[in-house]
């Protein structure tokens, strides 16, 4: 299982990110860190890793995020 970690620049963008990623819910399962909710781990399979990165780049047009 592959994990992609992202950090949202603003905490208020969590809901917007979750909505935009839910449009592609077949790609993975996003989970927020309890102590730092703006850090999100996306659990996916290795064959969907590249597609997830493309989707995250597109979401980055709407939400300020950084892939770490």
QUIWOHU-V6081 format. One record per run of one state. SS is the DSSP state (h for helix, s for strand, l for the rest). FROM is the first residue (numbers start at 1). TO is the last residue. If there is no record, write none. Layout:
# QUIWOHU-V6081
SS;FROM;TO
SS;FROM;TO
This chain:
# QUIWOHU-V6081
l;1;1
s;2;8
l;9;10
h;11;22
l;23;24
h;25;27
l;28;28
s;29;32
l;33;38
s;39;44
l;45;45
h;46;59
l;60;64
s;65;67
l;68;68
